[in-house]
Amino acid sequence: MAPGGRARVRAGWALALAPLAAAALAAPAGPSPVLARVRARGAVRCGAVERPGLAQVGPDGRPGGLLVDLCRAVAVAALGAPEKVSFRLYAGPADFEAVRGQEEDVSFLTGSEIAEQELAGAVLPLAPVFVERHAVMVPGASPRRSLAELAGQGICFLVGGSAGRSLEAWFDEHHRTFLRHPYSEEGEMGDAYAVQRCHALAGEATSLAALRLAPGVRELRSRILPEPLAAFPLLATTGTGDGRWAALVAWTVDTLVAGERAETRWIPGGAGAMPVPGQALGLDPGWQRRVLEAVGDYRALFDRNLGQGSPLRLEPGPSAGLSRGGLLLAPALD
């Protein structure tokens, strides 16, 4: 195997196994208090920062997206029904108080969000559920096909944003320069790009994909360069007080990721890719098959919320399984 392939396998296994180790260390004996609380309430409470295709308010006024579907998968495991969820969109520091107070059942967070909100002691980081990336968008007619070809070009970015820092870091690391077009408001930045006051625009790939759906007064069509400025995972997290609930959430996510694998005469796939007895988690037999039947496997979730089955039409990239060139990997029977 080539060195790059070995590195990708190691990275995939690190993403897969770290949450299971953390959950195992925190798992107490006996039934899950959070599972009991969820069943008494009749709903799973989840939350995340708003991001296109991941967690956003839909046309019907209700949250939708990949992360909301993951919350529904947990609801199927815990309550037998995908609709029994309550999803909060975190818009400011006050919204994170429920996370800090161990009131949320599942939160989907980045490392920066955990650090900025000082949540490291309040949450247990579990399975990576999506790999977001900082990227650059250019007009569809632009001759530029790589980041290196943007040297000397004007690039719009938000002042103080993490994408702007990644942009500076990439050009510094590669000993190139660009013309800085900083903006303090996202709407103003998008308008400037739409009339080509800058040659490119930096941001999170999901936000760029949403922005290209609104071409502006000049009907500018755009494409996102495949080369990332940086990449970082969104993690499923739970409170630190109930490791058995953490294990339930982690195994649910792993069921969706491993469930992509097709069953053959040589290897098990689908719900049998990594059997987890329901009794160990306080669930009934067949819970994994019910989850996959109710919401689909991870590949289906990605496609309908972010991929070719959605308006955003993003390529999965690092959010694909290892066999498809990505980094998401779950334990499975070998």
C-alpha positions in Angstrom: 0.0 0.0 0.0 1.3 3.5 -0.8 2.3 5.8 2.1 -0.7 8.1 1.4 -3.1 5.1 1.5 -1.6 3.9 4.8 -2.0 7.4 6.2 -5.6 7.5 5.1 -6.4 4.1 6.7 -4.7 5.3 10.0 -6.7 8.5 9.9 -9.9 6.6 9.3 -9.3 4.1 12.1 -8.5 7.0 14.5 -11.8 8.7 13.7 -13.6 5.4 14.2 -12.1 4.0 17.3 -11.5 7.1 19.5 -15.2 7.7 20.3 -15.7 4.0 21.2 -12.7 4.2 23.6 -14.0 7.3 25.2 -17.5 5.9 25.6 -16.1 2.7 27.1 -14.1 4.6 29.7 -17.2 6.6 30.7 -19.8 3.8 30.6 -21.2 3.0 34.0 -22.9 -0.3 35.1 -26.7 -0.4 35.1 -29.4 1.2 33.0 -28.9 4.6 31.3 -30.4 7.6 33.2 -30.6 9.6 30.0 -32.4 6.9 28.1 -34.9 6.7 31.0 -35.3 10.6 30.8 -35.7 10.4 27.0 -38.4 7.8 27.3 -40.3 9.7 30.0 -40.2 12.8 27.9 -41.0 11.0 24.7 -38.4 12.9 22.6 -34.7 13.1 21.9 -33.3 16.6 22.3 -30.5 17.5 19.9 -28.8 20.7 18.8 -26.2 22.2 16.5 -25.0 25.4 15.0 -27.0 26.2 11.8 -25.2 25.1 8.6 -26.7 24.6 5.2 -27.6 20.9 4.5 -26.6 20.0 8.1 -29.0 21.8 10.3 -31.2 24.6 9.0 -34.8 25.7 9.1 -36.7 24.3 6.1 -39.5 25.8 4.1 -42.0 24.3 6.6 -40.4 26.2 9.4 -38.9 23.1 11.0 -35.2 22.1 11.3 -33.9 19.7 8.7 -30.6 18.4 7.4 -28.1 15.6 7.9 -27.6 16.3 11.6 -31.4 16.3 12.2 -31.6 13.0 10.4 -28.9 11.6 12.7 -31.0 12.8 15.7 -33.9 11.0 14.2 -31.8 7.8 13.9 -31.1 8.0 17.7 -34.9 8.5 18.2 -35.6 5.3 16.3 -33.1 3.4 18.5 -34.4 4.9 21.8 -38.1 5.4 21.1 -38.9 3.5 17.9 -40.0 6.5 15.9 -38.0 9.0 13.9 -40.3 11.9 14.4 -39.8 12.0 18.2 -37.1 14.6 18.2 -36.7 18.2 19.4 -33.9 20.1 17.6 -32.3 23.4 18.7 -30.3 25.6 16.4 -27.5 27.2 18.4 -27.3 30.9 17.5 -25.3 32.4 20.4 -23.7 31.7 23.8 -27.0 31.5 25.6 -28.1 28.5 23.4 -25.1 26.5 24.7 -26.2 26.7 28.3 -28.4 23.6 27.7 -25.2 21.8 26.6 -23.2 23.1 29.6 -26.0 22.1 31.9 -26.2 18.5 30.5 -29.8 19.1 29.3 -29.2 18.2 25.7 -29.2 14.5 24.8 -27.1 14.9 21.7 -25.1 17.9 20.4 -23.2 18.1 17.2 -20.2 20.3 17.7 -16.8 21.2 16.1 -13.6 21.4 18.1 -13.7 25.2 17.8 -17.2 25.4 19.2 -16.3 23.2 22.1 -13.2 25.4 22.9 -14.9 28.8 22.4 -17.9 27.8 24.6 -15.6 26.1 27.2 -17.5 22.8 26.9 -14.6 20.4 27.1 -15.6 19.4 30.6 -19.3 19.2 29.8 -19.3 17.0 26.7 -18.0 13.5 25.7 -16.8 13.6 22.1 -18.1 10.6 20.2 -18.3 9.7 16.5 -17.4 12.1 13.7 -20.5 12.6 11.7 -19.3 15.0 9.0 -16.0 16.4 7.8 -16.5 20.1 7.0 -13.9 21.9 5.0 -12.8 25.5 4.4 -12.8 25.9 0.6 -12.7 28.5 -2.1 -15.4 29.2 -4.7 -14.7 30.7 -8.2 -16.9 31.6 -11.1 -17.7 28.6 -13.4 -16.0 30.3 -16.3 -12.8 31.0 -14.3 -9.7 29.3 -15.7 -8.4 28.7 -12.2 -8.6 25.0 -11.2 -6.5 25.0 -8.1 -5.7 27.1 -5.1 -2.2 27.8 -6.4 -3.6 29.4 -9.5 -5.3 32.1 -7.3 -1.9 33.6 -6.4 -2.1 37.3 -6.9 -5.9 37.2 -7.2 -8.5 39.0 -5.1 -10.3 36.7 -2.6 -13.2 37.7 -0.4 -13.5 36.4 3.2 -15.1 37.3 6.5 -12.9 39.3 9.0 -12.2 37.3 12.1 -13.7 34.1 10.6 -12.0 30.7 10.8 -12.1 30.4 7.0 -10.1 33.6 6.6 -7.5 32.2 9.0 -7.3 29.0 7.0 -6.9 31.1 3.8 -4.0 33.1 5.3 -2.4 29.9 6.6 -2.6 28.1 3.2 -1.0 30.9 1.3 1.6 31.4 3.9 2.5 27.7 4.0 2.8 27.7 0.2 4.8 30.9 0.0 2.2 32.7 -2.2 0.3 35.9 -1.8 -3.3 37.0 -2.7 -5.2 40.3 -2.7 -7.3 40.6 0.5 -10.9 41.6 0.3 -12.1 41.4 3.9 -15.8 41.9 4.8 -17.6 42.1 8.2 -21.0 40.9 7.0 -21.7 37.7 5.0 -24.4 39.4 2.9 -22.1 42.2 1.8 -19.3 39.7 1.0 -21.7 37.6 -1.1 -22.9 40.7 -3.0 -19.2 41.7 -3.7 -18.4 38.3 -5.1 -21.5 38.2 -7.2 -20.5 41.4 -9.1 -16.8 40.2 -9.1 -15.2 42.7 -6.9 -13.0 39.7 -6.0 -12.1 36.7 -8.1 -12.9 34.1 -5.5 -14.6 33.6 -2.1 -13.5 31.6 0.9 -15.8 30.0 3.4 -17.2 26.7 4.7 -18.0 24.4 1.8 -21.6 24.0 2.9 -22.1 27.8 3.0 -20.4 28.2 -0.3 -22.7 25.5 -1.8 -25.8 27.4 -0.5 -24.4 30.7 -1.8 -23.9 29.5 -5.3 -27.7 28.7 -5.5 -28.2 32.5 -5.5 -26.2 33.8 -8.5 -27.0 37.5 -8.0 -27.9 40.3 -10.4 -25.3 39.1 -12.9 -26.4 35.5 -12.8 -22.9 34.4 -11.8 -22.5 30.6 -11.9 -19.9 29.2 -9.6 -18.0 26.1 -8.6 -16.1 25.1 -5.5 -12.5 24.1 -5.9 -12.0 20.5 -4.7 -8.7 21.3 -2.9 -9.5 22.3 0.7 -7.9 25.0 2.7 -8.5 23.0 5.9 -10.8 20.2 7.1 -12.4 19.5 10.5 -14.9 17.1 11.8 -18.3 17.7 13.4 -18.7 15.4 16.3 -21.7 13.8 17.9 -21.4 14.6 21.6 -23.3 13.7 24.8 -23.1 14.9 28.4 -20.3 13.4 30.5 -22.5 11.8 33.1 -23.9 8.8 31.3 -21.5 6.6 29.3 -24.2 4.0 28.5 -26.2 6.7 26.6 -23.0 7.8 24.9 -22.4 4.3 23.8 -26.0 4.1 22.4 -25.4 7.3 20.4 -22.0 6.2 19.1 -23.2 2.8 18.0 -26.2 4.4 16.3 -23.9 6.6 14.2 -21.6 3.6 13.5 -24.6 1.6 12.4 -25.4 4.2 9.8 -21.8 4.4 8.5 -21.1 0.6 8.6 -24.6 0.0 7.1 -23.3 1.4 3.7 -21.4 -1.9 3.2 -23.2 -4.3 0.8 -23.6 -7.8 2.0 -21.9 -10.5 -0.1 -21.3 -14.2 0.2 -18.0 -13.3 1.9 -18.8 -10.4 4.3 -21.9 -9.2 6.2 -23.3 -5.8 5.4 -26.2 -3.6 6.2 -27.5 -4.1 9.8 -25.2 -7.1 10.1 -22.0 -5.3 9.3 -21.4 -4.7 13.0 -24.1 -6.4 15.2 -24.6 -4.7 18.6 -26.9 -6.6 20.9 -29.8 -4.4 22.0 -29.8 -5.7 25.6 -26.3 -4.2 26.1 -27.8 -0.7 25.4 -31.2 -1.1 26.9 -32.8 -1.6 23.5 -34.8 -4.3 21.9 -33.5 -6.9 19.4 -33.3 -5.7 15.8 -32.8 -2.1 16.7 -30.1 -1.6 14.1 -32.3 -2.9 11.3 -35.1 -0.6 12.4 -32.8 2.4 12.3 -31.5 1.7 8.8 -35.1 1.0 7.5 -36.4 4.3 9.1 -33.7 6.8 8.0 -31.3 4.9 5.6 -27.6 4.4 5.8 -25.1 7.3 6.0 -24.6 7.5 2.3 -28.4 7.9 1.7 -28.5 10.6 4.4 -25.6 12.5 2.8 -27.1 12.3 -0.7 -30.5 13.6 0.2 -29.3 16.5 2.5 -26.0 17.5 0.9 -25.2 15.4 -2.2 -26.7 14.9 -5.6 -30.2 14.4 -4.3 -30.2 17.8 -2.7 -30.0 21.4 -4.1 -26.5 21.8 -2.7 -25.0 19.0 -4.8 -21.8 18.6 -2.8 -19.4 15.8 -3.4 -18.9 13.8 -0.1 -15.1 14.1 -0.2 -13.7 13.3 3.2 -17.3 12.6 4.5 -17.4 9.4 2.4 -16.5 6.0 3.6 -12.9 4.8 3.3 -13.8 2.6 0.3 -15.0 5.7 -1.5 -11.9 7.7 -0.7 -13.2 9.4 2.4 -12.3 9.4 6.1 -15.5 8.1 7.8 -15.0 4.6 9.1 -16.9 2.5 11.5 -16.1 -0.8 13.2 -17.4 -3.8 11.2 -16.9 -7.6 11.1 -13.7 -8.3 9.3 
